[in-house]
Amino acid sequence: MAAKFIELKRRFQEWLSKFAFPNYTIFSIFAIIMGAVAGLAAVLFHDAVELLNEFFFSQSFSQLFFIGSGIVIIIPVIGMLIQAIMIILSPDTAKRKGVSEVIKAVAIRGGYIPFRTTLFHFVAPAVCIGTGGTVGPEGPAAQLGGGLASKLSNIWGLSDSRKRIFTAAGAGAAIAAIFNTPLGGIFFALEIILLNDFQTTTFSALILASVTASAISRILLGNESIFHFQHQAFTDYSQLWLFIVLGVFAGLISLLFIRYSTFLQRLFKKKILKTIPQWLAMAIVGILVGLAGYFYRDILGIGYSAINEMLSNSLGWKLVLILMVLKFLLVPLILHSGGFGGLFAPSLFIGAAFGFLFAYFFNSIGIETNFTIMILVSMGAVLGGINTIPISAILIIFEMTKDYSFILPLMLAVIVSTTIVQMSIKGSIHIKHLEEQGFKIVSGREVNILKKLRVSDVPLKEIELINEKTPLPKIVQKLIASTHDTFYVNNDKGKIIGTITESEIRPIMTDYDSLKNVLVARDVMKPMVVTVNYHDDLDSVLRLLTKYNVDQLPVTKDNMIIGSILRRDILELYNRESLKENLADGITHELSTIDETGTAKIGGYIIREIPVTDAIVGKTLIELRIRNKYGIEILLIKRKKFFVEDEEDSEIKTPNPNLALESGDVLVVFGEESKIKKFENDIK
């Protein structure tokens, strides 16, 4: 079956190559197709949730009328148990949930998301929301859009760089379709999926995909906003201080939600799920949701209808307060017990409830405020705060309301809220979640991989030197004839004092005739030369390349220039190494079948557990350089916790290059058996 698919894929690629379209045209067509697929998938997901809601809450009531309204308590339990069964049947796929999985796919796996993961995370969140789970559809939709874009990119045989772009574009397009906000989808992909790693080609793909997805959503689901309210212009700028205060409180609420969610995550992981089966924990949470829904029906599901009631000022403040507290408490319980869903809709709900209460309080003490504007601004402030996405939050609320008049108070509140959160947690919540899993991603790259690699691991390019006294005509001739795009200028003592590229030559070409006999290399060159050492790590090299906006840097060894290192060669090596890192994701079964000798076989390779010996205790992975010396990979490190003897309670450490090994650690390594044996013998 797999061979047949590969053959069909090859034929399709051959057929596609017959069309002599310009690259940008093909790129644009692909982006539009990705957007269309993501848009259709988002509409399908929306319809699936509606269908399940209809089945469980309308059909069930009519068929099980004899139970009475108590059926509301049972339905969320059924939904949680269905999800629990799915987790039992496919535990590894179940773990790959949420937006963080798309971020990892884009940053580490070259945009690859397994199709089974995409299907699983279409069904599970639909079941959760469709049976009353009080979570949102946006995170699952983003994972669905990104997953389908990844699959199509794989079928078309696109490069990893293109696959990364289109996977991010697919995720953003799905958000655009769900909210009917194309700009919000674009900046969601930029702020969250790509972690602000901006490139012109990426932006083009995001625009085309998001606009296409939003158009499909408008055609199939209608062009009306999710939220209904009477537009009221904001004109009293003397009240701007109120929105700053609102932003402060929204930031504190967002921070409290993040802290509470983190506490529950650790509680479930380290205590509850080690004491009782997960299905039982999920059933208990389902009962809590059902009981809340029995007394307050508006808490069930996504909650957009309740937000609309708040916008129309048709709910009492006590009920709004109860709904806000219930949403605040239940959402993390659902997600961390094992349920599936997103945080955008709950953030909007909490924000709307808080904005309502904020407006009610100030109106009650004689400061007249507009309920509608306060609620909408508060929605953006809490959305931006909980998810640390200021630009996306502003644009999503703006596009939903289509009202420019309150953009200033909206921007004020969102910026204040997100600043408070970011100052407290020191960055983006999504980056923090990834760091907790052992990933450190900067500018779309996994830093731990780059820190393990050295300049010495990259094939260096020969440099081309020009003496500082070389006249302009000879420089131009060299640039035209040479395959190099950067020339290094040296003085009579052999020291490199500058660089010359096309950027330095092009501006003076208009006056070439008058300058050709006047200028020499010293006059034309860019004087600052930044060098890197042969033993530097690639993370620091890539930072320098980005900082100085160059594509290569000269490499020194023993104070001598020995060549230059190119950005494309670093990224090429990074992609190869990240592929090896991903091996750990695909060998879960093999790790679970390690025998009593601590070994599992995969083809001609083995996975082995090797206890850390006294010879390497206290040394870091950088110092040991195991991959360079032995050609084997460290997949993970098992570290026993204090006062814990059970191996299952060992702490799993990602092989961070600066991690010092401790007595009792166990290295899980992968490679050829002969090389692993040599390593074992050397550390005895």
QUIJO-V988341 format. One record per run of one state. SS is the DSSP state (H for helix, E for strand, C for the rest). FROM is the first residue (numbers start at 1). TO is the last residue. If there is no record, write none. Layout:
BEGIN
SS;FROM;TO + SS;FROM;TO
END
This chain:
BEGIN
C;1;1 + H;2;17 + C;18;22 + H;23;63 + C;64;64 + H;65;89 + C;90;90 + H;91;95 + C;96;98 + H;99;107 + C;108;114 + H;115;130 + C;131;135 + E;136;136 + C;137;137 + H;138;155 + C;156;159 + H;160;179 + C;180;181 + H;182;193 + C;194;199 + H;200;221 + C;222;236 + H;237;275 + C;276;277 + H;278;295 + C;296;296 + H;297;299 + C;300;303 + H;304;311 + C;312;316 + H;317;337 + C;338;341 + E;342;342 + C;343;343 + H;344;364 + C;365;370 + H;371;387 + C;388;389 + H;390;401 + C;402;406 + H;407;425 + C;426;428 + H;429;436 + C;437;440 + E;441;442 + C;443;444 + E;445;446 + H;447;452 + C;453;453 + E;454;454 + H;455;457 + C;458;460 + E;461;461 + C;462;464 + E;465;467 + C;468;470 + E;471;471 + H;472;481 + C;482;486 + E;487;490 + C;491;495 + E;496;500 + C;501;501 + H;502;506 + C;507;508 + H;509;515 + C;516;519 + E;520;520 + H;521;524 + C;525;525 + E;526;526 + C;527;530 + E;531;533 + C;534;536 + E;537;537 + H;538;547 + C;548;551 + E;552;557 + C;558;559 + E;560;566 + H;567;581 + C;582;582 + H;583;586 + C;587;587 + H;588;592 + C;593;598 + E;599;602 + C;603;604 + E;605;611 + C;612;619 + E;620;620 + H;621;624 + C;625;625 + H;626;630 + C;631;632 + E;633;639 + C;640;646 + H;647;649 + C;650;650 + E;651;653 + C;654;659 + E;660;660 + C;661;665 + E;666;671 + C;672;672 + H;673;682 + C;683;684
END
